Amino acid sequence: MNNKFISLHPLTEFVYATSHRKRKIIHEQKKANLFTAPLYRTVKSVLPKFFIKNFDKEILIDAIERLQRGDQSTTWKRNNVENSILALRHFIAMNFPKEFEKIRCQFFTKLACKECFLNGVVVRVAPDVVFRWDTNGQKFIGGIRFHIGKTKPLANNVARLRASMLSYYLREIIAEDDEVVNNEFCFCVDIIHENIVIAPKDISLDITLLNRACREIIDLWDVA
């Protein structure tokens, strides 16, 4: 495949990275191991169900109990269980915008296409949740992309880029002709640090930054 490709998280990191780190990001994307055991598998599978089941926290509590009974036979497994439980407990403590909990949404997690093109690069956005609703006859669409990182909070400018890219992806790939992407409901959620960042009303400046990053990725691809 000749297409240059990158996932959402490294793309948004790339925007503010040093020259050395940019090359490393590209190298990591080119050598990505698709068979590595994923961190936070239980967390990533259960959080969408929380929304689909109308913000039912019992789903999260049940997941914590299953993790506590799970396999912790290696250091990696034990750390993954501990960090997964930590993430779920922080998520339970989070407060989403009240307007979000009030609207009657249809939630979707299985999407036929999780990528979009941006300035010649395939960007894997892969939203964790997409939701649709109707207000006074107008159809809207929004989405959520989770971030789980224990060491330090996700910088707000990077989180905003992710929310903006989510909005762009929804508009280009998912939204129907009669649907409007509502940026106030395009969330990047830093779970462990309990921070929710929404896309700005006008995402054009963020998309310009991401376009430039994609152009630079193409320029560096063969030498990284």
C-alpha positions as CSV (number, residue, x, y, z in Angstrom):
1,M,0.0,0.0,0.0
2,N,1.4,3.3,-1.1
3,N,-0.8,5.5,1.1
4,K,0.8,7.2,4.1
5,F,-1.1,6.5,7.2
6,I,-1.3,7.6,10.8
7,S,-3.6,7.2,13.8
8,L,-5.3,10.2,15.4
9,H,-3.3,10.2,18.6
10,P,0.2,10.3,17.0
11,L,-1.0,12.8,14.4
12,T,-2.1,15.3,17.0
13,E,1.1,14.7,19.0
14,F,3.1,15.3,15.8
15,V,1.8,18.8,15.4
16,Y,3.7,20.1,18.5
17,A,6.6,17.6,18.5
18,T,10.3,18.3,18.0
19,S,11.9,17.3,14.8
20,H,13.5,14.3,16.4
21,R,10.1,13.2,17.9
22,K,8.3,13.7,14.5
23,R,10.7,11.2,12.8
24,K,10.2,8.8,15.7
25,I,6.4,9.1,15.4
26,I,6.5,8.2,11.7
27,H,8.9,5.3,12.3
28,E,6.6,3.9,15.0
29,Q,3.6,4.2,12.6
30,K,5.4,2.4,9.9
31,K,6.4,-0.4,12.2
32,A,3.3,-0.6,14.2
33,N,2.6,-4.2,15.6
34,L,-1.0,-5.0,15.1
35,F,-0.7,-8.1,17.2
36,T,0.5,-6.5,20.4
37,A,-1.8,-7.3,23.3
38,P,-3.9,-4.1,23.8
39,L,-3.9,-2.2,27.0
40,Y,-7.2,-1.3,28.6
41,R,-9.1,-3.8,26.5
42,T,-11.9,-4.1,29.0
43,V,-12.2,-0.4,29.5
44,K,-12.4,0.3,25.8
45,S,-15.1,-2.3,25.3
46,V,-17.2,-1.3,28.3
47,L,-17.3,2.5,28.0
48,P,-19.4,2.6,24.8
49,K,-21.9,0.3,26.5
50,F,-22.3,2.9,29.3
51,F,-23.7,5.3,26.8
52,I,-25.7,2.8,24.8
53,K,-27.4,1.7,28.1
54,N,-28.4,5.3,29.0
55,F,-25.5,6.2,31.2
56,D,-25.8,3.1,33.4
57,K,-22.9,3.2,35.9
58,E,-23.7,-0.4,37.0
59,I,-22.1,-1.5,33.8
60,L,-18.8,0.1,34.9
61,I,-19.1,-1.3,38.4
62,D,-19.6,-4.8,37.0
63,A,-16.5,-4.3,34.8
64,I,-14.4,-3.4,37.8
65,E,-15.6,-6.5,39.7
66,R,-14.7,-8.7,36.7
67,L,-11.3,-7.2,36.4
68,Q,-10.7,-7.8,40.1
69,R,-11.4,-11.5,39.6
70,G,-9.4,-11.6,36.4
71,D,-6.0,-13.1,35.5
72,Q,-3.1,-11.2,37.2
73,S,-0.5,-14.0,36.7
74,T,2.1,-11.7,35.2
75,T,3.4,-8.2,36.0
76,W,2.0,-6.9,32.7
77,K,-1.5,-8.4,33.4
78,R,-1.5,-7.1,37.0
79,N,-0.5,-3.6,36.0
80,N,-3.1,-3.6,33.2
81,V,-5.8,-4.7,35.7
82,E,-4.8,-2.0,38.2
83,N,-4.7,0.7,35.6
84,S,-8.0,-0.4,34.0
85,I,-9.7,-0.3,37.4
86,L,-8.2,3.2,38.0
87,A,-9.5,4.4,34.6
88,L,-13.0,3.1,35.2
89,R,-13.2,4.7,38.7
90,H,-12.1,8.0,37.3
91,F,-14.7,7.7,34.5
92,I,-17.4,7.1,37.1
93,A,-16.4,10.3,38.8
94,M,-16.6,12.4,35.6
95,N,-19.4,14.7,34.8
96,F,-20.5,15.0,31.2
97,P,-22.3,18.2,30.1
98,K,-25.9,18.1,31.4
99,E,-27.2,18.9,27.9
100,F,-25.6,15.6,26.7
101,E,-27.4,13.5,29.2
102,K,-30.7,15.2,28.4
103,I,-30.8,14.6,24.7
104,R,-32.3,11.4,23.4
105,C,-29.5,9.8,21.3
106,Q,-29.0,6.7,19.2
107,F,-25.5,5.5,19.9
108,F,-23.3,3.6,17.5
109,T,-20.0,1.8,18.0
110,K,-19.6,-0.3,14.8
111,L,-18.6,1.8,11.8
112,A,-17.9,0.6,8.3
113,C,-15.1,3.1,7.8
114,K,-12.9,4.5,10.6
115,E,-10.5,6.5,8.5
116,C,-10.5,9.6,6.3
117,F,-8.1,11.3,4.0
118,L,-6.4,14.6,5.1
119,N,-4.0,16.2,2.7
120,G,-2.9,12.9,1.2
121,V,-2.6,11.0,4.4
122,V,-5.0,8.3,5.7
123,V,-5.9,9.2,9.2
124,R,-7.4,6.5,11.4
125,V,-9.8,8.4,13.6
126,A,-11.7,5.4,14.9
127,P,-14.2,7.1,17.3
128,D,-15.2,5.1,20.3
129,V,-18.8,6.3,20.1
130,V,-20.9,8.0,17.5
131,F,-24.4,9.3,18.4
132,R,-27.3,10.8,16.5
133,W,-30.3,12.8,17.7
134,D,-33.1,15.1,16.5
135,T,-33.9,18.5,17.9
136,N,-37.0,20.3,16.5
137,G,-36.7,18.4,13.2
138,Q,-33.0,19.0,12.7
139,K,-30.8,15.9,12.7
140,F,-27.5,16.1,14.5
141,I,-24.5,13.9,14.9
142,G,-21.6,13.9,17.4
143,G,-18.9,11.5,18.8
144,I,-16.4,10.7,21.5
145,R,-12.7,9.7,21.3
146,F,-11.2,8.5,24.6
147,H,-7.7,9.0,25.8
148,I,-6.3,6.8,28.6
149,G,-2.9,7.9,29.8
150,K,-1.7,7.6,33.4
151,T,1.6,9.6,33.5
152,K,0.4,13.1,32.7
153,P,-2.7,14.9,31.5
154,L,-3.4,15.3,27.9
155,A,-2.6,18.8,26.9
156,N,-5.7,20.8,26.1
157,N,-4.4,22.0,22.7
158,V,-3.8,18.4,21.7
159,A,-7.2,17.3,23.0
160,R,-8.8,20.1,21.0
161,L,-7.1,18.9,17.8
162,R,-8.5,15.4,18.4
163,A,-12.0,16.8,18.9
164,S,-11.7,18.9,15.7
165,M,-10.4,16.0,13.7
166,L,-13.3,13.9,15.0
167,S,-15.7,16.6,13.8
168,Y,-14.0,16.7,10.4
169,Y,-14.2,12.9,10.1
170,L,-17.9,12.8,11.0
171,R,-18.7,15.5,8.4
172,E,-16.6,13.8,5.7
173,I,-17.4,10.1,6.3
174,I,-20.3,9.5,8.6
175,A,-22.9,12.3,8.5
176,E,-25.8,11.9,6.1
177,D,-26.8,14.8,3.8
178,D,-29.5,15.9,6.2
179,E,-27.3,15.7,9.3
180,V,-25.3,18.5,11.0
181,V,-22.2,17.8,12.9
182,N,-22.6,19.5,16.3
183,N,-19.1,20.5,17.5
184,E,-20.3,21.0,21.0
185,F,-20.9,17.2,21.1
186,C,-17.5,16.2,19.6
187,F,-15.6,15.2,22.7
188,C,-12.1,14.2,23.4
189,V,-12.1,12.6,26.9
190,D,-9.0,12.2,29.0
191,I,-10.3,9.6,31.4
192,I,-7.8,9.2,34.1
193,H,-7.4,13.0,34.5
194,E,-11.2,13.6,34.2
195,N,-11.0,16.2,31.5
196,I,-13.5,16.7,28.6
197,V,-12.5,18.9,25.7
198,I,-14.9,19.8,22.9
199,A,-14.2,20.9,19.4
200,P,-14.4,24.7,18.7
201,K,-17.3,26.0,16.8
202,D,-15.0,26.8,13.9
203,I,-12.5,23.9,13.4
204,S,-10.8,25.5,10.4
205,L,-7.6,26.7,12.3
206,D,-7.2,23.2,13.8
207,I,-7.6,21.5,10.4
208,T,-5.1,23.9,8.9
209,L,-2.6,22.7,11.6
210,L,-3.4,19.1,10.9
211,N,-3.1,19.6,7.1
212,R,0.4,21.0,7.6
213,A,1.3,18.1,9.7
214,C,0.1,15.7,7.1
215,R,2.1,17.5,4.4
216,E,5.2,17.2,6.7
217,I,4.5,13.5,7.3
218,I,4.5,12.8,3.5
219,D,7.8,14.7,3.2
220,L,9.4,12.7,6.0
221,W,7.9,9.3,5.4
222,D,10.6,7.8,3.3
223,V,13.5,9.1,5.5
224,A,12.1,8.4,8.9
